[in-house]
């Protein structure tokens, strides 16, 4: 099968290889998916570079997200699944072979039915971006009338988080860095969009909440944005953190203590079975009613995997990057 892989950590142009690998066979409890697409996420490029973890296998086929059709099943899996359109999650988490290939074999439960009306390109955006978004909104305890500040509203996760929060009736404030990103956030349903390069975010949030502060913050980079929290949160507020730009950073601990702020850190790769089931149900419901807007910034062929990694790594892409396979 055609695939991309790396055998050592390093820059995309130096370590990513493209060629032929043996086609995997599904083991007991597994399905094999003939992939049509593969999602390229920031965590994929960080893992390849060695920034977040060192390579743990002699060879790694990257990417956890993808979509395609089940073409074979292992022992213990119903043959009726053959021919099923699916999307994947955690394909390469703690595993050597992910979705950057023509085929992937993985546990049956990690291949989720994809409605006929939903494209394979969209399917490649659901594993990390949409599932993270669903989980952080659920963790933030969004309810009708609650007010959330979602940072980076044009990003892959935040774009979906805005939509899940609005589906629960929350008022959503979000931050962006350009007029183009503001339009993306508004299209997702954000009630208020703040350009943090031109406006005082804290002052604007307090104006919008009549001095009360928001009920919860959904934060993509706690290392960078921690100092903002005392300026936007109400007492006994909640911060849900799903990312950080640094391993360590100062935090406003006295504010957290005296205002009884709750910090919850979430890591989409290690959700409990119950948490994952909730997120999957939220995604399935939204897809079934056509209630999600998807922001695919770039679609590129497998042969351009290096350029795809570099595009994500640059931080200049607002939305999802998807590789087409075959």
N, C-alpha and C positions, 0 to 999 in steps of 0.2 A: 504494500500500500504506500501511497505518497504521504509523507509526513515531514514535519519540522521538529528538530530536537536540539538539545545542547548537552554537553558532557562536562562542562565546567562553568562556573559563574563568570560573568563578565559583560561587556558591552554587546548589544544586540548584533552589531555588524561583525563582531569578532567570534562570537560563540554559537550563534544560531546556524544550524545546518539544515539543508533541505535535500531529501532523497527518498529512497525506498527502505521500508522496514517490513518485517513479517506482519501479516494480518493477524490480529489477535483472535483467539477462540474463546467464547464465553464459558466460564466455569460454572460450578453449581451455584444456583441462585442469581446468575448473571444474565444480562442481555448484551448483544452486540448491536451497536448503532452505526449504520452507514451515515456518516455525518455530511450535512449540507453546509453547515456554518460553524464557526468557532468564535466565541467572544474573547476579546483581548481587554483585560481589566488591569488597573494599576497594580493590584497585588501580583498579577502574573509577571509584569515587567520588574517589579521589585524582587521577586523570588529569583528570576533569571539573573539579575544583576548581582545577587547575593546580599542585597541591602537588608532584607528582613530575615532571611534564613539561607543557610548554605545548602548546596546541592546534596541530597541524601541518597541518590541512586547513581549508578554508573552512567545512565542515560535518562534524560527527562524529556518527554513530549509535553509541552506546556499547555495551560489553559484548563480551567474547570468548567466553563460554560460552553454549550453547543446545542445544536438541534439537528435532527435528521429522522431516519426511519429505522426501526428495529428490523434486522434482517436475519437474526439467529438468536436462539435462547439456549441456556444451559439447563442441566438437570434441575428439576424442581420448579421451573418457570413454565407457565402455561404457553403452549404453542400459539394460542390465539393472540399473543402479543406481537407475533411476527407481522410486519406490515404497519405497525402502529407508529404514528407520528409522535415524536417526543422531544422534550428539552431536558438538559442535564444540569445537575448541581454537584459540586465537590469532585468532579471527575479526576482532577490531579492533586487534590488535597491528601497528603500523606500517601500518595500513589505515584508510581513512576510515569504512567502514561495517561495524558489528558486528551483534549479534544482537537489539538492542532494536527489532525491526521484524517485520513479518509474513513477510518473506523476506530471505535473505542469499545472496549468491553468493560462493563461496570455493574455493580449490584443493581438488581431489578428496580428497587425503590428509588434509585437515583436517576431513573429515566421516567419523566413525568409526562402524561398525555398532553399533547399540544393540539388545540382545536383546529379543525380544517381551515377556518377563516383566518388563522394567525400564521404569518409567514415564518420561515425558518430563520430569517434575519432577526425578527423580533424574538424568536425562541432563544437565540444566543444571548439575549440581554436579560434573561429572567433569573439565572442562577445566582449571581452575586448582586447586581444592581437592584432588581425588583425584590428579591427575597430580603436583602438588607433593609430596603425601604419599608417593606411590610412589617418586618420585625421591629424596627426602631419606632415606627408610628404606634404599633401595639404596645411597646414598652413605655412610650411616652404617655400612655393612657389618654390619648386624644379622645375628647368627647364633644358633642354638639355644643358650640359656644365657647369652648376652650380656645386659648390663643397660643400658638406655637411659633417660635422663631426657628426656621430651618436654614442653616448656613449653606452658601453656595448653591443657590436654587437652580442653576443651569447644569449642574453636574449630573452624572449618570444616576447616582443614588438619590440625590436630593430632588431631581425632577420627578421621580416616581413617588418619593415621600410626600411631596406636595399633594399629589393626586390621592394617595391613600388617606392623608389627613383630611382633605376636603370631602372625601367620601363619608367620613365620620362626622362631618359638620363642623369641623374646627375652623377657626380664623387663622390664616397662615400669613406670616410675615417672612420674607426671605431676603438674603443679601446676594448681590451680584457685583461684577467688576466692569460691566460695559453695557451699553444700550442693547446690543444684540443679545446678550445673555438675559437682560431684563425681559425682552420679548419672549424668550423661551420659558422663563419662569411664569410670566403672565399666561402664556398659552397652557401651561400645566394647571393653572387655576389659582395661583397665588393672589391673595387679596391686596397685599402691599409689598412692593419691591423697593429695596434700598440699595443704591449704588454706593458701596463702602469707600470707593475712591473719591467720591464727591460729597458725601454726606456724613454727618456724625451719627453713627448707627445707634449708639445709646440714646442720644437726644431724640432721634426720630422714633425709636421704639417706645420711649416714654410718652411722646406726643400721641402716638397711635393708640396706646393703651390707657390714656388719660392718667398717667403717672403710676399705674398699678404694676407694670411689668408683665412679662409673659408667664404663662403657667409652666411651660417647658421649652427647652432648647434642644434641638437635634443638631449635634455638632460633628462635622467631618474632620476637624483639625484642632483638637483640644490644646495642643502645644502652642499654636499660634493665637488662638482666640480666647484663651482662659481669662485674660485681663478684661475682656468685654462683659463677662458674665455678671459681675456686680452692677453693671449699668443697665441690664435688660431684664433680670429675673425678679419675680416677686418673692417675698418670704415663703419658705417651705416649697420652693419651686424644684423642678426636676431637670437634670441635664442628662441626655442620652448621648453617649459618645461612641462613634463607630470608626473613628480614625484619628491618627496623630501624625504630624509631620516630623516629630522628633521623639527619641526614646525617653528623654527627660526634659522637663520645663517647669518654671515657677508656676505656682497656683495660688489663687486668692483664698487661702485656707481659713483665715479669720472670718471672711465674709461667709464662706460655706458653713462654718461652725455657728456663728451668731444668727444666721438666717435659716438654719436647719435645712440646707440645700442637700438634695439627694443626687448623687452621681451614679449613673449606671453605665457600665462599659459592656458593649456587645461585640461579638465576634462571629460573623455569619457562618464560618466553617465549623463551629463547635456548638451549634444550637442543640438543645435537647430535642427529643422526639416530639414532645408536646409543642415546643416553640416552633419547630419546623412545620408541623402539621397546621398550626394556626397560620403561618405565613403562606404555606401552599394553598390553603383554603381562600385566603384573601386574594391571592394572585388569580386562582381559578375563577373566583366569582367576578373579579374585574374583567378578565378576558372574556368570560361568557356573555357579559353584557356590553362588550366593546367599550369598556369604561377606562381604558388606559391610552394615553398618548405616549408614543415612543420617540425617543430622540436618538436616532442613529446618525452620528456625525460623519462617519466614513465607512464605506464598504470596500474591501480590497481583496484581491485574490490571494490564495495561499502562498504563491510565489513571492509576494511582497510582505512576508511576515516580518522581516527586519524593519521595513518602513512602518509597519503597523505598530510594532513595539516602540519605535522611536517617536511616533506620533503621540502615543499615550504617555510616554515618558517625558515629553516636552511640556506637558501640562497645558498645551494650547488648544486641545480638542475639547469642546463643550458637548459632551454626549458620549455615546457608545461607539467603539470601533469594532467592526465585525469582519472576519475573514470568510470568504466563500471558498468552499472545498470542492475540488473537482472541476 
